[in-house]
Amino acid sequence: MSIGEYIAPAWRERLAAAGLARPADLLDHSPLELGLAGKWECLAKPGLGRRERWRWELPNGAGSELLYLKRYGPADWRSTWDRVLRQSARHARAWWECDQSRLLSAAHVAAPQAIAAAEDMRGISERGSIVLLSAAEGDAFDRVWARAVEANEAVVHGRARHNVAIALARFIAAFHATGLCHRDLYLCHVFTKLDLGGRAAPQFTLIDLARTFRPRWRRLRWIIKDLSQLDASARQIGARRTDRLRFLHAYLGPSLKTSIRAYARRVVRKSDWILARIARKSRST
């Protein structure tokens, strides 16, 4: 049995004051059982299986700071195989998410800050793991954009609209430049702070880092999948053809613009397939 713990240096005193001197205590006990300070809310939803998600309002002077806790229970063989194949045989799923947060931060790609993590490993088997993350700023891009369109804000028109597509493309290109791909890169997993007047540059944060991995082979296939998922969700919120082409031009950069058509064909083909699958699921339900 091997138990590992991590606490970001800047958070050690604050977590200890809140009653969490050892993140490993959360492996076997819920936050409510430990009596930790602040307000805790369990974010239950279908499909989580042996996972738990908690929202923590941690007292901070006169106010509070919002954090999120993910708890993973014992992994079944499918989860273990996926982790060993795509992430790490040595570390648990939550530990992987903590590591990716730190990696992206070092690469200046905005992601939720890893505050603490713990894991209980038995060989390659994961008995349990936890990761504590800061809240992402803003809201999911698709929700923010839909509200802006409904309100007819300046940011959805003209040059401001162009700048949002270009900024998003550069953000995704910076993420891929780290060598990682996402596997679930829909716009709901890109949080944004958007200046509705279109004067300030948008800010983006990538969430759901548990889905990230570093392809060992056929990396282009996974990049195309990421771009197609973005393209499909952009089409769902009314992105125009020019928006999507502008995104792809900015993503590829000047050195690869000669292959824009080949990229566009592959992205659109996969995007069409994703939207068709979503439509089939909608009809079946």
N, C-alpha and C positions, 0 to 999 in steps of 0.2 A: 504494500500500500504506500502511495506517495501523495502527500498533501502539499500543494503549493499555494502561496499567497502573494498578492501584490497590492500595494497602496501607493498612489501617486504622492510624492513627498509633500506637496502643498496641501494635501487633504488629511494627513495623519492626525493632526491635533483636532481638527473639526470632527472627523469620524469618531475618534476616541471620546470626545465630549458628548457626542450623540449616543454613545453606548456601543459603538462598533469598532473596538480596538483590533479585533481579529475577523476579517472577512470570512474565514473558514467556518465561523459560527453559523453562517447562513446556509451552509451545505445541508445541515440536518434540522434547522429550525427556521420557521418563517419569521419575518420582521415583527409580527405581532407577538409571537412567542418570546422573542428576545426583549420586547419592551423598548424598542429604540425610540428616540425622540422624534417629534414631528408627526405629521399626518401621513398615513399609509393607505393606499387603495389598490386592491388586487384588480388587474385589468383582464378579466376572464373573457375568452371568446372561443368559438368552436375551432377545432383543429390544432390546438396547442399540444395535445397529448400530455407528455410528461414534463412540459415546460410551464413556467409561471412568469407573468410579467406584473411588476408592481410600480406604482407611481409614488414617489416620496417627496413630500413638501418638507424640506429640512429647514428649521428655524435659522434665520440669518439676520441677527440684529433686530431691527424693527419689522422685518418682513420674512420671507422664506425663499429658498432656492429649490427649483424643481429638478429632481434626479429620477432616473429609471433603473430598476433592478430586473435582471433576467436570471431566473433559476432553472437549471437543467437537471432533471432526474436521471436515473440510470439509463444509459443508451441501449436501445435494441440493436440487433445485428445490422439492420439496414443503415441506421444512423452511424454506427461505428464504421462500417465499410465506406460510407460516403466521406466521413471525416478523415479516415486513413488515406483514401484515394485522393481527395481534393485539398485537404488542409494539413493535418499533422497526425502522425501516429503517437507522438510523445505527449501531446497536450489535448485538453478537453475543448469542447465547442466554445464555451464562454471565454476560455483563455485565448483562443484564436481571435475572437472578436476584440478582446482587449489589445492583443498584439497589433491587429490591423488598425485600430484607432491610433495607436502610437506611431505606427509606420506612416499613416496618411498625414498625421500632424507634422511629422518630420519632413514630409514632402510638400507641406503647405497646401494640402487638400483638406478642406473643412469637413470634419466628421464629429460626432459626439465624443467628448473627451472621456477617456477611460480613467475612472477614479479609483476603482478597486476591482480585484478579481480573486477567485480561489477555485481550486480544483482538487478532486480526489480521484487519482488514477490507480488502476491495478493492471500493470502491464500496458496493453493498448486499450483496455476496457475503461470506460468512463463511469464511475459510480455517481458522480454529480459534479456540477460546477456552477459558479455564479459570476456575473459581471455587473458592476455598477457604473452607469454612464450619465454624463450631463445631458440635459435636454437640448435637442436641436433647436436653433433659432428659427422663428417664422412658422410656416405651415407647409403642407405638401403642395408642390408646384401646381398640380392639376386643380386643387381646390382654390388656391390663390388666383390662378389665371381665370378660372370660371367666374369667380366673384368680380374680378376686374372687368371682364367682358360684359357681364350683366349690368354693371354700373357704368359702362362706357367710359372707363378711365383713360386718361391720356396715354398710359403705358401700352395699351393694346393697339395703338395707331402709329403709322409712319416710322420715323427714325428710331423712336423708343422701342417699338416692337422688334425692329431689326436688331437692335443692340441686345435685347434679351436673348434672342436666338444665338447670336454670336457668343455672348458671355456664357451661356449654357454649354455650347459646344466646346469652348476652351476649358471649362471646368471638367467636363467628361474626358477630354483629351488628357488633361493633367492626371486624372484618376487612372486612366489606362497606361499612362507613361510610367506608373509605379510597377507595372507588370501584372496588376490585378485585373480581374473581371468580376462581374457581380452576379450573374445568373437570374436576377430578378429586378432589372434596372428599368422599372416603370417610373413615371413621373411622380407617383405617390411616394417613392423612396428618395426623391430629391426635394428637400425642404428649401424654401426660399423666403427671403425678406425682399419685398418688391416695393420700390418707390412708385406709387400709383401715378404720380405726376410725370414719371419718366425722366427725371433730372439726374438722379443718382444711379450708379451701377447696381444691378441686382446682386444679392449675396446668396450663395448656395451651400447646402450642407448635405452630404451623403449619409443616409441612415441604413439600417438593417445590414450591418457589416458581417453578420453571421453568414450571409450568402456569398461573401467575397471569397475568391480563391485565385491561385496562381496557376494558369494552365501549363501543363508540362508538354503538351503537344497540341497541334491544331489550334493554336492561339487565335488565328484570324477568325475561325469559326465562332469562337466565343465572343469576340469583339463584335462580329456581325449580329450575333444574337442580342447583345446589349443594345446596340444601336437600333435594332428592329423593335425591341420592346419600347424604347423611347419613342420611336416613330409611331408605333401603334397607339400608345397612350396620347401622343400629341394629336394624332388624327381624331381621337375620341373627344378632344376638347376644342376641335375646330381649327387646328393648324392648317395653314394654306400650303400649297405646293412650294411656293417661293420661300416660306418660312423653313420648310424641311430641307430644301436645297441650300439655303443660306447656312443652316446649321451644319450640313455635311461639308460644305466648302470650308467653313471655319474649323471644323474638327480635323479635317485632313491636312490643312495648311497648304502653303504655296508649293511645297516640294512634291505633293502627291495629287495636285489638281488634275493631272492628266488622266488619272484613273477614277475620276469622279463618277463617270457613267457606270463603270463596272461595280463600284461600291453601291451606287444608288439602286441598280438592278437587284443586287443581292439583298439589300436592306428592305426594299419594297416587297420583294417576293416573300420574305420571311414575315414582314409586317402584315401583308395580306393574309397569310396563313394564321397568324395570331388573332387577327380580328375575326376571321371566319370561325375559329375555334371558340372564341368568346360568344359569338352569335349562336353557335350550336348549343352551348351550355345554357344560354338565356332561353332559347326555345324549349329545351328539355325541362327547365324549371318553371 
